[in-house]
Structures are given as structure tokens and as C-alpha cells.
Amino acid sequence: MDLKKGIMFLAITVLLCTNSGIILAEDNTTVIQEGAPSESVDQKIVADTSSDSGAQWLWGEVVSVDLQNNTVKVKYLDYETDTEKEMDLVVDEKTVYENIKSLEELKALNTASIDYILGPDGKVIIRNISVEKPEASPVAQEGASEVSRGSPVTEGQVKTDEQPKAEQAAAPAQEALKQ
């Protein structure tokens, strides 16, 4: 009985080893540029040089905006080297803007998330730029809501309720005790 189990285990192991190469192997395809001469294009995949499949991302602070040349300089943290770097990026007609309408609204010191590609001429082209809107601090929001209610709170004052909630709840009980 042990011999049959051993042979079965060996057969399964051989099958797994021989088929794992097929399962784990990558396709052996060749990528060529459009217009390049080739003997059998049907066996090859033609690369689309205009696709955004090689898009990369960075997040950083805008250093400068050049409206004449449609370029943006961004300071960002390179996570691989843990150093701050600057990158010049180009805006074109395919650039999508989020939280701004155009390049004219982008200002130095804005924080931006940028998706970009490397153009055929070696320039870095922005595909999507999203400018972060600064959030109002909770203190500023609270002050604005107090002013909108017509509360007479001035700078440096802290608004308190006329009677804390615990005292309000205890007041009827105290009155009942007095009677």
C-alpha cells in the first residue's frame, strides 16, 4: 500500500513540476513601433506611442508656472532616495484640470497631484493635474457658524452656554426638593 502512495505522490509531483513552467511563464511577444518594418506583423503587437499606459504620478508643491511656454516646475519628494527634487513639466491640449479651470489659475505654493507621461521628444507631459483646495480649520469654521447665528462672540472670548446641560437637567429636581 505504501508503494502505491509513493508512486502516486511521485506522479503528482512530476506533473506539477512540468506544468508550473507553463503556468508561470510570461508571453514571449515582441513590441514594435508603428511603421517599423516587420516580416510578420500578425504575430507581433504594435505599440501605440500616444497611449497613456506608461503614466506616472507625483505629488508636490508648485514652484513656478510659465504661461508662455506652458510649463510648470514642481518640488516633490523622491521616495526612493528620500530627497526633495524639482521637475519641469509641460501642459498640452490633452491636460485635464481638477479644481482649477486652466493653467492661469495655478499659482506657486499650490499643492498638486500630477499624472504625467514621458513624451516622444523626452519632455514630461502632464495628463492630469489636481490642485488641492486648502481646508478651513475647525476653529475658523466654528467661528464662522457662530457669527452667522448672530452670536456676540468677539476675538479672545469663549462662548459658553448660559447654563450647562448638567445644571439644566438638575434644576427641576432641585425645585421639587425645595417644595
N, C-alpha and C positions, 0 to 999 in steps of 0.2 A: 504494500500500500504506500509506503514511504517513497518507493521508486517512482510510482505514478505521479505523486505530488511533486517530486523533484523535476521530472520531465515536463510536467505541465508548467511549473514555475519558470523553467528554463525557456520554454517555448514562448510564454508571455513576455519574458524579459527581452528575448531576441526580437519579437515583433515590435515592442515599444522602442527599442533602440534603433531599429531600421526605419521606422516611420517618424521618429521625432525630428529627423533632419528635414523631412518634407514639411512637417507642421511648423517648425521654427524658421525655416528658410525664407529669405526675402525674395521678391520677384527680381529677376535679372533683366530689367528694362533699361534701355538707353534713351536718354533725353537729348533731343537735338533742337537747335534753334530753327525758327521758321525761315524758310528759304534756303536752308543749308542743303547741299546735295546729299542724297542718300540712295542706296540701292533698293531698299525695301521699307518704305515709309509705313506700310500697314503693320509691321511688327514693332514699330517704334512709336513713342509718344512724343508729339510735337509740343514744345514748351511755349506757353503764351507769355510773352515778355511784358504784357500790360496787366497781368493779374496781380492781385494784392496778397497772394498766398504767402509771400515772404515778409508780411508786415511785422514790425516790431513795435514796442511800446516804451515810452519813458514818461516820467512824472517829475516836474521840476518847476523852477521859478524863471519867468521870462526876464531876461537881462536887457534885451533891446529888440525893437521892431523897426525894420527898414521898409517903408511903404513903397519906395521907388523900385527896389529890387525884389519886393515880395519875399523877404527873408525874416526869420525870427531866430534870435540867439537865446538858448535856454541853458540854465545851470541846473545840473542834476547830479544825483549820487550814483556812481558806478558801483553796483553791489558786488561785483567780482573783485575789485581792487579796494573797495571801501574808501574811495576818494571822490571829491567833487570834480566834475568836468563840465565843459561847455560844448554845446553842439550848435552848428548853424544849420537851419532847416529852411526849405523852400516851400512856399504856398503856391498851388496852381489852381486851375479851374475845377478840379475834382475834389478839392479840400472841403470837408464838411465841418461846419462850426456848431458848437453846442454852448449855450449860454451867452453867446455873442453873435452878432449878425454878420460881421465882416472883420477883416484884418485891422481896419481902422479903430475898432473898439478894443483891441488887445493892447495892453499897456505894460510897461516894465513893472516888475514886482508882482504881477499876476501869477497865480499858481495854475498850472495847466497839465492835463493828461493828454499825451500826444501819441497817436498811432502813425507810424511812418514806414516808408519803403525806400530802398536804395534804387535810384533811377538808373537808366542805361548809361547816362553820362557821369555817373558816380555821385551825383547830388542826392542829398537826403530830402525826400519829398513828403510833406505832411498829408496824410489821408484824412485824419480826423483830429480836431483839436477841441478839447472840452475845458473851458475855463471855470475854475471853482469859484462859486459865489461865497463871500465871507458870511459866516453865520453870525447873527446878533447874539451877544452874550445873554444868559438868562436874567442877569441883573438889569440889563438895558430893556429887555422885553417886559419885565415886571414893572419897571418904572413907566414905560410907555402905556401899559394897560391901566396903571393907577391914574395917570394923567387923563386918559380917555374917559375914566369914570368920574372925573371932576373931583378927585381927592386932593385935599390941600396939603400934600406932602412936599416939602422943599428939600433941597440938597442937604445931606447930612442928617436928616430926620429919618427915623424908622417908624413906619405906620404900625400902630398896634390897634387891636380891636378895643372898643370901649370897655368890654367886659369879656374876659377869656371864657372859652366854651365850658370849662370845668366849673367856673363860678356861675355861669348862666344855668347850668343843669342843677347846681346845688341850691340856687336861690329859692325855688318853690318849696324845697324840702325845709329850708331854714324858716320860711314864713309859716309853714304848717306847724313847726315846733314852737314858734312864738305865740300862736293862738292857743 
